[in-house]
Amino acid sequence: MARPDSDLLTVIQERLRPFPRDHFLSVTDLNAQTARDLLELADSFVELNQGSAKSLDLMAGRTVVNLFFENSTRTSASFEIAARRLGADVVSLSPRSSSVAKGETLIDTAATLNAMKPDILVVRHSASGAADLLSQKVGCAVVNAGDGRHEHPTQALLDLLTLKREFGDVGGLTVAICGDVAHSRVARSNVALLSMMGARVRLVGPPTLVPGDADRWGCEVFHDMRQGLEGCDVVMMLRLQLERMQGALVPSTREYYRFWGLDREKLKVAAPGVRVMHPGPMNRGVEIDSDIADDPVISLIQTQVEMGVSARMAVLAGLSLRREGAGQ
């Protein structure tokens, strides 16, 4: 098996630092400096992943368990690929094929997995706070891969990595997060991390889909799409999460696209050189026009997917090193 370039391995070792907390549950587990450190390490992993030799042994002998109670393609696959490229053993569990389908509770599932002594548990759950609860019941590190409407910290980290590689310094950028803010854990994590790194963040959406307390998030709030996009460097569209809505919060998807879907006409008021992002999965013709989503000049959507593996490698490697330092 081919080995990565020795100079790159040296850079990775120099940039690798223990994760600042025992778990990664929220963007607030980071500060500006630890976020920069993670980005530098993730940047090295991007170079590794773009080469032909991608395998490392930084997590040899470690076991990572992926436990996803909600459907996922990008996040679950990128965590699995990230762990394998670091040399870890990976077990991916689907609740539909586990004892959860027989009525086992989240706590009992945690106790069962804990008895098997994994090193890192990556969990996605529909209930806000589920990852935090698990972290109190297990002896391993827990990574929050999305909990209800609460947070999705590794998505915010990969988005920040994407912007860093595109713009260099994120500080000073104006980022508009648009659409279904109310149901979006991605929005909450991105607002916190982007603000921490010095970006100016706007929330743009209909009043029914922007939380009533959004003005206390430290952002500007707009209920007019064109006003919200004016002069923006980055437009981050959000998925319309119909499955989380109770009652009709939008008249129809056609009406939603007319006022809130991103198309060339609405994008004209953004800054020259604007870039467009979306965490996926996309509802084409609802949140975003295919012409924009597939435009290789302005769309960073596929880059986000690529950066997901590298960002999650940085998190897993940091958590593994922290456990090693603690003798675990």
C-alpha positions as CSV (number, residue, x, y, z in Angstrom):
1,M,0.0,0.0,0.0
2,A,1.4,3.4,-1.0
3,R,2.3,5.8,1.8
4,P,1.4,9.5,1.9
5,D,4.3,12.0,1.2
6,S,6.6,12.2,4.2
7,D,6.6,16.0,4.3
8,L,2.8,16.0,4.4
9,L,2.9,13.5,7.3
10,T,5.2,15.8,9.2
11,V,2.9,18.7,8.7
12,I,-0.1,16.7,9.9
13,Q,1.8,15.6,13.0
14,E,2.9,19.2,13.7
15,R,-0.7,20.5,13.4
16,L,-2.4,17.7,15.3
17,R,-3.5,18.8,18.8
18,P,-5.7,17.2,21.4
19,F,-9.4,18.2,21.0
20,P,-10.2,21.0,23.6
21,R,-13.1,19.0,25.2
22,D,-13.8,15.3,25.9
23,H,-16.8,15.5,23.4
24,F,-17.8,17.6,20.4
25,L,-21.4,18.5,21.1
26,S,-21.6,22.1,20.2
27,V,-19.7,24.8,18.4
28,T,-19.3,26.4,21.9
29,D,-16.9,23.6,22.6
30,L,-14.5,25.6,20.5
31,N,-13.0,29.1,20.6
32,A,-11.5,31.1,17.8
33,Q,-8.0,29.7,18.4
34,T,-9.0,26.0,18.7
35,A,-11.2,26.4,15.6
36,R,-8.2,27.8,13.7
37,D,-6.1,24.9,14.9
38,L,-8.8,22.4,13.6
39,L,-9.0,24.2,10.3
40,E,-5.2,24.0,9.8
41,L,-5.2,20.3,10.5
42,A,-8.2,19.8,8.2
43,D,-6.4,21.7,5.5
44,S,-3.6,19.2,5.7
45,F,-6.2,16.3,5.4
46,V,-7.6,18.0,2.3
47,E,-4.2,17.6,0.7
48,L,-4.0,14.0,1.8
49,N,-7.4,13.2,0.5
50,Q,-6.7,14.7,-2.9
51,G,-3.7,12.4,-3.3
52,S,-3.5,8.8,-4.3
53,A,-2.3,7.5,-0.9
54,K,-5.0,8.4,1.7
55,S,-4.5,6.0,4.6
56,L,-3.0,6.9,7.9
57,D,-2.5,5.0,11.2
58,L,-3.3,7.9,13.6
59,M,-6.3,5.9,15.0
60,A,-5.0,2.4,14.6
61,G,-6.7,0.2,17.3
62,R,-9.5,2.7,17.9
63,T,-13.1,1.9,17.3
64,V,-15.6,4.4,16.0
65,V,-19.4,3.7,16.2
66,N,-21.8,5.6,14.0
67,L,-25.3,5.6,15.4
68,F,-27.7,7.5,13.2
69,F,-31.4,7.6,14.3
70,E,-32.2,9.9,11.3
71,N,-31.6,9.4,7.6
72,S,-28.2,10.6,6.4
73,T,-26.1,10.2,3.3
74,R,-23.3,12.9,3.4
75,T,-22.7,13.0,7.2
76,S,-22.8,9.3,7.9
77,A,-20.6,8.4,4.8
78,S,-18.1,11.1,5.5
79,F,-17.7,10.1,9.1
80,E,-17.2,6.5,8.1
81,I,-14.6,7.4,5.4
82,A,-12.9,9.8,7.8
83,A,-12.5,7.2,10.5
84,R,-11.3,4.5,8.0
85,R,-8.7,6.9,6.5
86,L,-7.3,7.5,10.0
87,G,-6.9,3.7,10.5
88,A,-9.8,3.2,12.9
89,D,-12.2,0.3,13.0
90,V,-15.7,1.5,12.1
91,V,-19.1,0.1,13.1
92,S,-22.2,1.8,11.5
93,L,-25.5,1.0,13.2
94,S,-29.0,1.7,11.8
95,P,-31.8,1.8,14.5
96,R,-34.1,0.1,12.0
97,S,-31.9,-3.0,12.1
98,S,-30.9,-2.8,15.8
99,S,-32.8,-3.4,19.1
100,V,-34.1,0.2,18.9
101,A,-36.7,-1.2,16.5
102,K,-37.7,-3.6,19.3
103,G,-38.4,-0.7,21.7
104,E,-34.9,-0.3,23.3
105,T,-34.5,3.2,24.7
106,L,-31.6,5.6,23.9
107,I,-30.1,5.1,27.3
108,D,-30.2,1.3,27.1
109,T,-28.6,1.5,23.7
110,A,-25.9,3.7,25.1
111,A,-25.3,1.3,28.0
112,T,-25.1,-1.6,25.5
113,L,-22.6,0.2,23.3
114,N,-20.6,1.4,26.2
115,A,-20.1,-2.1,27.5
116,M,-18.3,-2.9,24.2
117,K,-15.7,-0.1,24.9
118,P,-15.8,2.0,21.7
119,D,-13.5,5.0,21.6
120,I,-15.8,7.5,19.8
121,L,-19.5,7.4,19.3
122,V,-20.9,9.5,16.5
123,V,-24.6,10.1,17.0
124,R,-27.5,11.7,15.1
125,H,-30.9,11.9,16.7
126,S,-34.2,13.8,16.2
127,A,-34.3,15.0,19.8
128,S,-32.4,18.1,20.8
129,G,-29.9,17.3,23.5
130,A,-29.7,13.6,22.7
131,A,-25.9,13.8,22.1
132,D,-25.4,15.6,25.4
133,L,-27.4,13.0,27.2
134,L,-25.4,10.2,25.7
135,S,-22.1,11.8,26.6
136,Q,-23.2,11.6,30.3
137,K,-23.9,7.9,30.0
138,V,-20.9,6.5,28.1
139,G,-17.2,6.3,28.8
140,C,-16.2,7.2,25.2
141,A,-16.0,10.5,23.3
142,V,-19.3,11.6,21.7
143,V,-19.6,13.6,18.5
144,N,-22.9,15.3,17.8
145,A,-23.8,14.6,14.1
146,G,-27.0,16.6,14.5
147,D,-29.6,16.6,17.3
148,G,-33.0,17.8,16.4
149,R,-33.1,21.6,15.8
150,H,-30.3,22.2,18.2
151,E,-26.8,21.9,16.5
152,H,-24.7,20.3,13.8
153,P,-21.2,21.4,14.8
154,T,-19.2,19.4,12.2
155,Q,-21.3,20.9,9.4
156,A,-20.4,24.3,10.6
157,L,-16.8,23.3,10.7
158,L,-16.7,22.0,7.2
159,D,-18.6,25.1,6.0
160,L,-15.9,27.2,7.6
161,L,-13.2,25.1,6.0
162,T,-14.9,25.6,2.6
163,L,-15.0,29.3,3.1
164,K,-11.4,29.5,4.3
165,R,-10.1,27.7,1.2
166,E,-12.2,29.9,-1.0
167,F,-11.7,33.3,0.5
168,G,-8.7,32.9,2.9
169,D,-9.8,34.9,5.9
170,V,-13.5,34.5,6.9
171,G,-13.3,37.7,9.1
172,G,-15.2,40.5,7.4
173,L,-17.3,38.4,5.1
174,T,-21.0,39.0,5.0
175,V,-22.8,35.7,5.0
176,A,-26.6,35.4,4.4
177,I,-28.2,32.2,5.8
178,C,-31.5,31.9,4.0
179,G,-34.7,29.9,4.3
180,D,-36.0,27.6,7.0
181,V,-34.0,29.0,9.9
182,A,-36.5,27.9,12.5
183,H,-36.0,24.2,12.0
184,S,-32.3,24.3,11.1
185,R,-29.5,23.0,13.4
186,V,-27.1,23.9,10.6
187,A,-28.1,27.6,10.9
188,R,-27.6,27.7,14.6
189,S,-24.2,26.1,14.5
190,N,-23.1,28.3,11.5
191,V,-24.3,31.5,13.2
192,A,-22.2,30.7,16.3
193,L,-19.0,29.6,14.5
194,L,-19.0,32.3,11.7
195,S,-19.7,35.0,14.3
196,M,-16.9,33.6,16.4
197,M,-14.5,33.9,13.5
198,G,-15.4,37.5,12.7
199,A,-18.0,37.1,9.9
200,R,-21.1,39.3,9.6
201,V,-24.1,37.0,9.6
202,R,-27.6,37.7,8.3
203,L,-30.7,35.6,8.7
204,V,-33.1,35.8,5.8
205,G,-36.5,34.1,5.6
206,P,-40.3,34.5,6.0
207,P,-41.5,35.4,9.5
208,T,-43.0,32.0,10.0
209,L,-39.6,30.3,9.4
210,V,-37.3,32.6,11.4
211,P,-37.3,32.2,15.2
212,G,-38.9,35.1,17.1
213,D,-35.7,35.5,19.2
214,A,-33.4,35.5,16.1
215,D,-32.5,39.2,16.6
216,R,-30.8,38.1,19.9
217,W,-28.5,35.7,18.0
218,G,-26.2,38.6,17.2
219,C,-27.4,38.7,13.5
220,E,-29.3,41.0,11.3
221,V,-32.7,39.6,10.4
222,F,-34.4,40.2,7.1
223,H,-37.8,39.2,5.8
224,D,-37.2,40.4,2.3
225,M,-34.9,38.2,0.2
226,R,-33.5,40.9,-2.0
227,Q,-32.7,43.2,1.0
228,G,-31.1,40.3,2.8
229,L,-28.9,39.4,-0.1
230,E,-27.7,42.9,-0.9
231,G,-23.9,43.1,-0.9
232,C,-23.5,39.5,0.5
233,D,-20.3,37.6,-0.1
234,V,-21.8,34.2,0.6
235,V,-25.4,33.0,0.4
236,M,-26.1,29.8,2.4
237,M,-29.4,28.3,1.5
238,L,-31.2,25.9,3.9
239,R,-33.4,23.0,3.1
240,L,-37.2,23.5,3.7
241,Q,-37.8,20.9,6.4
242,L,-41.4,20.0,5.9
243,E,-41.0,16.9,8.0
244,R,-40.3,19.0,11.1
245,M,-43.1,21.5,10.6
246,Q,-46.3,21.4,12.6
247,G,-49.0,23.1,10.6
248,A,-48.7,25.0,7.3
249,L,-45.9,27.5,7.7
250,V,-45.6,28.2,3.9
251,P,-48.5,28.4,1.5
252,S,-46.9,26.0,-1.0
253,T,-43.5,25.0,-2.3
254,R,-44.2,26.9,-5.6
255,E,-45.0,30.0,-3.6
256,Y,-42.0,29.5,-1.4
257,Y,-39.7,29.4,-4.4
258,R,-41.2,32.5,-5.9
259,F,-40.3,34.6,-2.8
260,W,-37.5,32.7,-1.1
261,G,-35.9,30.3,-3.7
262,L,-32.5,31.4,-4.9
263,D,-32.4,32.3,-8.6
264,R,-30.2,34.5,-10.8
265,E,-32.5,37.5,-10.5
266,K,-32.4,37.5,-6.7
267,L,-28.6,36.9,-6.7
268,K,-27.9,40.0,-8.8
269,V,-28.0,42.2,-5.7
270,A,-25.2,40.2,-3.9
271,A,-21.6,41.2,-4.0
272,P,-19.4,40.6,-7.1
273,G,-17.8,37.2,-6.7
274,V,-20.6,35.9,-4.5
275,R,-20.5,32.2,-3.6
276,V,-23.4,29.9,-2.9
277,M,-23.6,27.1,-0.4
278,H,-26.2,24.5,0.7
279,P,-25.8,21.8,3.4
280,G,-27.8,19.3,1.4
281,P,-29.9,17.5,0.6
282,M,-31.3,20.1,-1.9
283,N,-34.8,20.5,-3.0
284,R,-34.2,21.8,-6.5
285,G,-36.7,24.3,-7.6
286,V,-37.8,25.0,-4.0
287,E,-34.8,26.5,-2.2
288,I,-32.5,26.9,-5.1
289,D,-32.5,26.9,-8.9
290,S,-30.5,24.1,-10.5
291,D,-28.8,26.6,-12.8
292,I,-27.1,28.1,-9.7
293,A,-26.6,24.9,-7.8
294,D,-24.7,23.4,-10.7
295,D,-22.7,26.5,-11.7
296,P,-19.0,25.6,-11.1
297,V,-18.0,29.2,-10.7
298,I,-20.4,30.3,-7.9
299,S,-21.5,27.1,-6.3
300,L,-19.5,25.6,-3.4
301,I,-21.9,22.8,-2.8
302,Q,-19.8,19.9,-4.0
303,T,-16.7,21.4,-2.3
304,Q,-18.7,21.3,1.0
305,V,-19.2,17.6,0.5
306,E,-15.5,17.1,-0.2
307,M,-14.5,19.2,2.9
308,G,-16.8,17.1,5.1
309,V,-14.3,14.2,5.1
310,S,-11.3,16.3,6.0
311,A,-13.1,18.4,8.7
312,R,-14.4,15.2,10.4
313,M,-10.9,13.6,10.2
314,A,-9.6,16.6,12.1
315,V,-12.3,16.2,14.8
316,L,-11.8,12.4,15.2
317,A,-8.0,12.7,15.2
318,G,-8.1,15.4,17.9
319,L,-10.5,13.4,20.1
320,S,-8.4,10.3,19.7
321,L,-5.3,12.2,20.8
322,R,-7.1,13.6,23.8
323,R,-8.1,10.2,24.9
324,E,-4.5,8.9,24.4
325,G,-3.2,11.7,26.5
326,A,-5.7,10.8,29.2
327,G,-4.6,7.2,29.1
328,Q,-7.8,5.9,27.5
